[in-house]
Amino acid sequence: MTARLAAALEAHRNLRTRILLKDDGSGVDWHWAREKMATAQRRAVMVADGKLHKLRHTFGARLAMAGAPAKTIQELMGHQDLQTTMRYLHLTPQHKEAAIRLHSSVETSWRRSPLHGPTRKPDKRRPRNPDEIPRPRW
């Protein structure tokens, strides 16, 4: 929540009026909000069920895809248990592939690191599976 939004909500905390209003000045009710959600879903060629809870999933997933730590997302979503937050963190296949590439770049840089000595040549006595990630030998 931004500081501006927090201040606006705090200013309205004790008022008995609605914060969200329609163009005509009347308050937003559940039925109206579901209809607006269903309209947006139809425009996006989605199943138009009007379920507002999907916005929470979108919020959590977009934060995760932007690189926010799971603990931060947990706090922003108001969850007590991290397992609850994990149900909201849906990643696209492109983000999963990017994470694999990121891991590969770390593995490559680690093997080249002067802190870990020269890179060993593969052991020719045992063939390596090309999908196997090389692990350090201690």
Contact map, one row per residue, 1 for C-alpha under 8 A:
111011000000000000000000000000000000000000000000000000000000000000000000000100000000000000000000000000000000000000000000000000000000000000
111111000000000000000000000000000000000000000000000000000000000000000000000000000000000000000000000000000000000000000000000000000000000000
111111100000000000000000000000000000000000000000000000000000000000000000000000000000000000000000000000000000000000000000000000000000000000
011111110000000000000000000000000000000000000000000000000000000000000000000000000000000000000000000000000000000000000000000000000000000000
111111111000000000000000000000000000000000000000000000000000000000000000000000000000000000000000000000000000000000000000000000000000000000
111111111100000000000000000000000000000000000000000000000000000000000000000000000000000000000000000000000000000000000000000000000000000000
001111111110000000000000000000000000000000000000000000000000000000000000000000000000000000000000000000000000000000000000000000000000000000
000111111111000000000000000000000000000000000000000000000000000000000000000000000000000000000000000000000000000000000000000000000000000000
000011111111100000000000000000000000000000000000000000000000000000000000000000000000000000000000000000000000000000000000000000000000000000
000001111111100000000000000000000000000000000000000000000000000000000000000000000000000000000000000000000000000000000000000000000000000000
000000111111110000000000000000000000000000000000000000000000000000000000000000000000000000000000000000000000000000000000000000000000000000
000000011111111000100000000000000000000000000000000000000000000000000000000000000000000000000000000000000000000000000000000000000000000000
000000001111111000000000000000000000000000000000000000000000000000000000000000000000000000000000000000000000000000000000000000000000000000
000000000011111100000000000000000000000000000000000000000000000000000000000000000000000000000000000000000000000000000000000000000000000000
000000000001111110000000000000000000000000000000000000000000000000000000000000000000000000000000000000000000000000000000000000000000000000
000000000000011111000000000000000000000000000000000000000000000000000000000000000000000000000000000000000000000000000000000000000000000000
000000000000001111100000000000000000000000000000000000000000000000000000000000000000000000000000000000000000000000000000000000000000000000
000000000000000111111000001100000000000000000000000000000000000000000000000000000000000000000000000000000000000000000000000000000000000000
000000000001000011111000001000000000000000000000000000000000000000000000000000000000000000000000000000000000000000000000000000000000000000
000000000000000001111100001100000000000000000000000000000000000000000000000000000000000000000000000000000000000000000000000000000000000000
000000000000000001111111111100000000000000000000000000000000000000000000000000000000000000000000000000000000000000000000000000000000000000
000000000000000000011111111100000000000000000000000000000000000000000000000000000000000000000000000000000000000000000000000000000000000000
000000000000000000001111110000000000000000000000000000000000000000000000000000000000000000000000000000000000000000000000000000000000000000
000000000000000000001111110000000000000000000000000000000000000000000000000000000000000000000000000000000000000000000000000000000000000000
000000000000000000001111111000000000000000000000000000000000000000000000000000000000000000000000000000000000000000000000000000000000000000
000000000000000000001111111100000000000000000000000000000000000000000000000000000000000000000000000000000000000000000000000000000000000000
000000000000000001111100111110000000000000000000000000000000000000000000000000000000000000000000000000000000000000000000000000000000000000
000000000000000001011100011111011000000000000000000000000000000000000000000000000000000000000000000000000000000000000000000000000000000000
000000000000000000000000001111111000000000000000000000000000000000000000000000000000000000000000000000000000000000000000000000000000000000
000000000000000000000000000111111100000000000000000000000000000000000000000000000000000000000000000000000000000000000000000000000000000000
000000000000000000000000000011111110000000000000000000000000000000000000000000000000000000000000000000000000000000000000000000000000000000
000000000000000000000000000111111111000000000000000000000000000000000000000000000000000000000000000000000000000000000000000000000000000000
000000000000000000000000000111111111100000000000000100000000000000000000000000000000000000000000000000000000000000000000000000000000000000
000000000000000000000000000001111111110000000000011100000000000000000000000000000000000000000000000000000000000000000000000000000000000000
000000000000000000000000000000111111111000000000010000000000000000000000000000000000000000000000000000000000000000000000000000000000000000
000000000000000000000000000000011111111100000000010000000000000000000000000000000000000000000000000000000000000000000000000000000000000000
000000000000000000000000000000001111111110000001011100000000000000000000000000000000000000000000000000000000000000000000000000000000000000
000000000000000000000000000000000111111111000001111000000000000000000000000000000000000000000000000000000000000000000000000000000000000000
000000000000000000000000000000000011111111100001010000000000000000000000000000000000000000000000000000000000000000000000000000000000000000
000000000000000000000000000000000001111111110000000000000000000000000000000000000000000000000000000000000000000000000000000000000000000000
000000000000000000000000000000000000111111111111110000000000000000000000000000000000000000000000000000000000000000000000000000000000000000
000000000000000000000000000000000000011111111111000000000000000000000000000000000000000000000000000000000000000000000000000000000000000000
000000000000000000000000000000000000001111111100000000000000000000000000000000000000000000000000000000000000000000000000000000000000000000
000000000000000000000000000000000000000111111100000000000000000000000000000000000000000000000000000000000000000000000000000000000000000000
000000000000000000000000000000000000000011111110000000000000000000000000000000000000000000000000000000000000000000000000000000000000000000
000000000000000000000000000000000000000011111111000000000000000000000000000000000000000000000000000000000000000000000000000000000000000000
000000000000000000000000000000000000000011001111100000000000000000000000000000000000000000000000000000000000000000000000000000000000000000
000000000000000000000000000000000000111011000111110000000000000000000000000000000000000000000000000000000000000000000000000000000000000000
000000000000000000000000000000000000010010000011111000000000000000000000000000000000000000000000000000000000000000000000000000000000000000
000000000000000000000000000000000111111010000001111100000000000000000000000000000000000000000000000000000000000000000000000000000000000000
000000000000000000000000000000000100110000000000111111000000000000000000000000000000000000000000000000000000000000000000000000000000000000
000000000000000000000000000000001100100000000000011111110000000000000000000000000000000000000000000000000000000000000000000000000000000000
000000000000000000000000000000000000000000000000001111111000000000000000000000000000000000000000000000000000000000000000000000000000000000
000000000000000000000000000000000000000000000000001111111100000000000000000000000000000000000000000000000000000000000000000000000000000000
000000000000000000000000000000000000000000000000000111111110000000000000000000000000000000000000000000000000000000000000000000000000000000
000000000000000000000000000000000000000000000000000111111111000000000000000010000000000100000000000000000000000000000000000000000000000000
000000000000000000000000000000000000000000000000000011111111100000000000000000000000000111000000000000000000000000000000000000000000000000
000000000000000000000000000000000000000000000000000001111111110000000000000000000000000100000000000000000000000000000000000000000000000000
000000000000000000000000000000000000000000000000000000111111111000000000000000000000000000000000000000000000000000000000000000000000000000
000000000000000000000000000000000000000000000000000000011111111100000000100010000000100110000000000000000000000000000000000000000000000000
000000000000000000000000000000000000000000000000000000001111111110000000000000000000000111100000000000000000000000000000000000000000000000
000000000000000000000000000000000000000000000000000000000111111111000000000000000000000000000000000000000000000000000000000000000000000000
000000000000000000000000000000000000000000000000000000000011111111110000100000000000000000000000000000000000000000000000000000000000000000
000000000000000000000000000000000000000000000000000000000001111111111100100000000000000011100000000000000000000000000000000000000000000000
000000000000000000000000000000000000000000000000000000000000111111110000000000000000000000100010000000000000000000000000000000000000000000
000000000000000000000000000000000000000000000000000000000000011111110000000000000000000000000000000000000000000000000000000000000000000000
000000000000000000000000000000000000000000000000000000000000001111111000000000000000000000000000000000000000000000000000000000000000000000
000000000000000000000000000000000000000000000000000000000000001111111101100000000000000000000000000000000000000000000000000000000000000000
000000000000000000000000000000000000000000000000000000000000000100111111100000000000000000000000000000000000000000000000000000000000000000
000000000000000000000000000000000000000000000000000000000000000100011111110000000100110000000000000000000000000000000000000000000000000000
000000000000000000000000000000000000000000000000000000000000000000001111111000000100000000000000000000000000000000000000000000000000000000
000000000000000000000000000000000000000000000000000000000000000000011111111100000000000000000000000000000000000000000000000000000000000000
000000000000000000000000000000000000000000000000000000000001001100011111111110000000100000000000000000000000000000000000000000000000000000
000000000000000000000000000000000000000000000000000000000000000000000111111111111100100000000000000000000000000000000000000000000000000000
000000000000000000000000000000000000000000000000000000000000000000000011111111110000000000000000000000000000000000000000000000000000000000
100000000000000000000000000000000000000000000000000000000000000000000001111111100000000000000000000000000000000000000000000000000000000000
000000000000000000000000000000000000000000000000000000010001000000000000111111100000100000000000000000000000000000000000000000000000000000
000000000000000000000000000000000000000000000000000000000000000000000000011111110000000000000000000000000000000000000000000000000000000000
000000000000000000000000000000000000000000000000000000000000000000000000011111111101100000000000000000000000000000000000000000000000000000
000000000000000000000000000000000000000000000000000000000000000000000000011001111101000000000000000000000000000000000000000000000000000000
000000000000000000000000000000000000000000000000000000000000000000000000010000111111100000000000000000000000000000000000000000000000000000
000000000000000000000000000000000000000000000000000000000000000000000110010000111111110000000000000000000000000000000000000000000000000000
000000000000000000000000000000000000000000000000000000000000000000000000000000001111111000000000000000000000000000000000000000000000000000
000000000000000000000000000000000000000000000000000000000000000000000000000000111111111100000000000000000000000000000000000000000000000000
000000000000000000000000000000000000000000000000000000000001000000000100110010101111111110000000000000000000000000000000000000000000000000
000000000000000000000000000000000000000000000000000000000000000000000100000000000111111110000000000000000000000000000000000000000000000000
000000000000000000000000000000000000000000000000000000000000000000000000000000000011111111000000000000000000000000000000000000000000000000
000000000000000000000000000000000000000000000000000000011101100000000000000000000001111111000000000000000000000000000000000000000000000000
000000000000000000000000000000000000000000000000000000001001100100000000000000000000111111100000000000000000000000000000000000000000000000
000000000000000000000000000000000000000000000000000000001000100100000000000000000000001111110000000000000000000000000000000000000000000000
000000000000000000000000000000000000000000000000000000000000100110000000000000000000000011111011000000000000000000000000000000000000000000
000000000000000000000000000000000000000000000000000000000000000000000000000000000000000001111111000000000000000000000000000000000000000000
000000000000000000000000000000000000000000000000000000000000000000000000000000000000000000111111100000000000000000000000000000000000000000
000000000000000000000000000000000000000000000000000000000000000000000000000000000000000000011111110000000000000000000000000000000000000000
000000000000000000000000000000000000000000000000000000000000000010000000000000000000000000111111111000000000000000000000000000000000000000
000000000000000000000000000000000000000000000000000000000000000000000000000000000000000000111111111100000000000000000000000000000000000000
000000000000000000000000000000000000000000000000000000000000000000000000000000000000000000001111111110000000000000000000000000000000000000
000000000000000000000000000000000000000000000000000000000000000000000000000000000000000000000111111111000000000000000000000000000000000000
000000000000000000000000000000000000000000000000000000000000000000000000000000000000000000000011111111100000000000000000000000000000000000
000000000000000000000000000000000000000000000000000000000000000000000000000000000000000000000001111111110000000000000000000000000000000000
000000000000000000000000000000000000000000000000000000000000000000000000000000000000000000000000111111111000000000000000000000000000000000
000000000000000000000000000000000000000000000000000000000000000000000000000000000000000000000000011111111100000000000000000000000000000000
000000000000000000000000000000000000000000000000000000000000000000000000000000000000000000000000001111111110000000000000000000000000000000
000000000000000000000000000000000000000000000000000000000000000000000000000000000000000000000000000111111111000000000000000000000000000000
000000000000000000000000000000000000000000000000000000000000000000000000000000000000000000000000000011111111100000000000000000000000000000
000000000000000000000000000000000000000000000000000000000000000000000000000000000000000000000000000001111111110000000000000000000000000000
000000000000000000000000000000000000000000000000000000000000000000000000000000000000000000000000000000111111111000000000000000000000000000
000000000000000000000000000000000000000000000000000000000000000000000000000000000000000000000000000000011111111100000000000000000000000000
000000000000000000000000000000000000000000000000000000000000000000000000000000000000000000000000000000001111111110000000000000000000000000
000000000000000000000000000000000000000000000000000000000000000000000000000000000000000000000000000000000111111110010000000000000000000000
000000000000000000000000000000000000000000000000000000000000000000000000000000000000000000000000000000000011111110010110000000000000000000
000000000000000000000000000000000000000000000000000000000000000000000000000000000000000000000000000000000001111111011110000000000000000000
000000000000000000000000000000000000000000000000000000000000000000000000000000000000000000000000000000000000111111111100000000000000000000
000000000000000000000000000000000000000000000000000000000000000000000000000000000000000000000000000000000000000111111100000000000000000000
000000000000000000000000000000000000000000000000000000000000000000000000000000000000000000000000000000000000000011111000000000000000000000
000000000000000000000000000000000000000000000000000000000000000000000000000000000000000000000000000000000000011111111100000000000000000000
000000000000000000000000000000000000000000000000000000000000000000000000000000000000000000000000000000000000000111111110000000000000000000
000000000000000000000000000000000000000000000000000000000000000000000000000000000000000000000000000000000000001111011111000000000000000000
000000000000000000000000000000000000000000000000000000000000000000000000000000000000000000000000000000000000001100001111100000000000000000
000000000000000000000000000000000000000000000000000000000000000000000000000000000000000000000000000000000000000000000111110000000000000000
000000000000000000000000000000000000000000000000000000000000000000000000000000000000000000000000000000000000000000000011111000000000000000
000000000000000000000000000000000000000000000000000000000000000000000000000000000000000000000000000000000000000000000001111100000000000000
000000000000000000000000000000000000000000000000000000000000000000000000000000000000000000000000000000000000000000000000111111100000000000
000000000000000000000000000000000000000000000000000000000000000000000000000000000000000000000000000000000000000000000000011111100000000000
000000000000000000000000000000000000000000000000000000000000000000000000000000000000000000000000000000000000000000000000001111100000000000
000000000000000000000000000000000000000000000000000000000000000000000000000000000000000000000000000000000000000000000000001111110000000000
000000000000000000000000000000000000000000000000000000000000000000000000000000000000000000000000000000000000000000000000001111111000000000
000000000000000000000000000000000000000000000000000000000000000000000000000000000000000000000000000000000000000000000000000001111101000000
000000000000000000000000000000000000000000000000000000000000000000000000000000000000000000000000000000000000000000000000000000111111000000
000000000000000000000000000000000000000000000000000000000000000000000000000000000000000000000000000000000000000000000000000000011111000000
000000000000000000000000000000000000000000000000000000000000000000000000000000000000000000000000000000000000000000000000000000001111100000
000000000000000000000000000000000000000000000000000000000000000000000000000000000000000000000000000000000000000000000000000000011111110000
000000000000000000000000000000000000000000000000000000000000000000000000000000000000000000000000000000000000000000000000000000000011111000
000000000000000000000000000000000000000000000000000000000000000000000000000000000000000000000000000000000000000000000000000000000001111100
000000000000000000000000000000000000000000000000000000000000000000000000000000000000000000000000000000000000000000000000000000000000111110
000000000000000000000000000000000000000000000000000000000000000000000000000000000000000000000000000000000000000000000000000000000000011111
000000000000000000000000000000000000000000000000000000000000000000000000000000000000000000000000000000000000000000000000000000000000001111
000000000000000000000000000000000000000000000000000000000000000000000000000000000000000000000000000000000000000000000000000000000000000111
